[in-house]
Amino acid sequence: MKRKSTVIVAVLAAVALGAAACGSDSDGGSNAGGGSDGYELAFVQGVAGDAFYITMECGIKEEAAKQGATVTVQGAQKFDPTLQTPVLQSVIASKPDAILIAPTDVAAMQQPIAQAKAQGIKIVLVDTTLNDPSVAVSAISSDNSAGGKAAFEAIQKLAPNGGKVLGVGVQPGISTTDARDKGFADAAKADSKFTYLGVQYSQNDPAKAASIVSAALQKDPDIVGIFASNLFSAQGSATGIRQAGKQGQVNVVGFDAGPEQIKALQDGTVQALIAQQPGDIGVQGVQQAVKALKGEANEANIQTGSTIITKDTIDSPEGKAAAYKASC
Ligand code: T6T
C-alpha cells in the first residue's frame, strides 16, 4: 500500500512515534502510531490546544488506527492564516499521503492548500472550508448556518418577550463562524420582538470576548441574549457576564462544548451550548482520505450533526457524550 521509497524510514519513525502516541511536542504537535505499512496522514488543526480540534484528533487517531494508517498532528498557537501557512508548508515538506486541514481563512489558505495538492497530496477539509473547496476530495463540517439559527431559537424560548440580542464572533473569513453569525443574525432580524445589535469579533481571544460583553452590557444593560459563535468567544462571554454580575439575567448561548463551557452551563452563567461532533468529523475525514488514496469515489460534502445541551440535559447520556475532550 505504501508507495514511497522512504517506507523503511517511515516504519522506524512510526514505531518510535508510536511510543509517544497522544503526546505533544513543544511546538504543540503530536503523533500517533497506526499500522506500519499504511498511509501517512497529517492533521493540521485550526489552532492548537482547542478542545474542539483535540476531540477531532481523537476521532482521527481512532479511525487511522483502524485503517492501519499513521497520523501526525500540528497546529499553530493562534487561529491565524499567517501562522497556519508555515505549519502547512512544513507538513507538505514531510510528504504525507493526505492532509486533513481546518483552513483558518476562506481566502488566505486557498493558495497554500493548492500547493499541497500540486505535490500530489490528497486534501480533506475538516470543519472549515475555502472559497473554492474543489481543491479537496471532500469537505466535512457541521451545518453551521442552521446552528446559528438554532442558537437564536434557544434565546427565543428563554426570552419569549424579546429584546436586544448581541453576537460575539471570532473574525471575518472563517467559514464556520461566519455562517453561524449570519444564521443567528438572519433569524434575529426576522423576529420583530428582537433587536439585533450586530456582531463584535473576539479574535478567538477569551479576554477580548469578555471585554466586548462587559462594554456591551454597560451600554445596553437590557440585553436579553448573547450568542457566542465558538468555544473561546463563549468562554470569554461567560467571564464578561460574571464580571458584570449578570449570571442568569442575560441568556447566553455558546457554540461548542469544551470543559470550561460545560462548567459555565453547570453554574448557570450560560444557558445552552450547541455541541458539534468533532470526533465524527475526524473519523469521516480519515475515511474520505483513505478512499481517495485507494482511488475510490469520495463524497464531496459531508454534514455532521450537533446537539443542544442545556442544564437539564447536561448529565444525560446524550449530554455527556456531546461534551468535548481535553485529551484523547
Ligand atoms: O467552533 C470550533 C470550530 O468549528 C471553528 O471553526 C473554530 O472554532 C472552534 O474550533 C472552537 O474554538
Residues whose N, C-alpha, C, O or C-beta is under 5 A from the ligand:
A	BS01	T6T	D50 F52 D127 T128 T176 S229 N230 L231 F232 D256
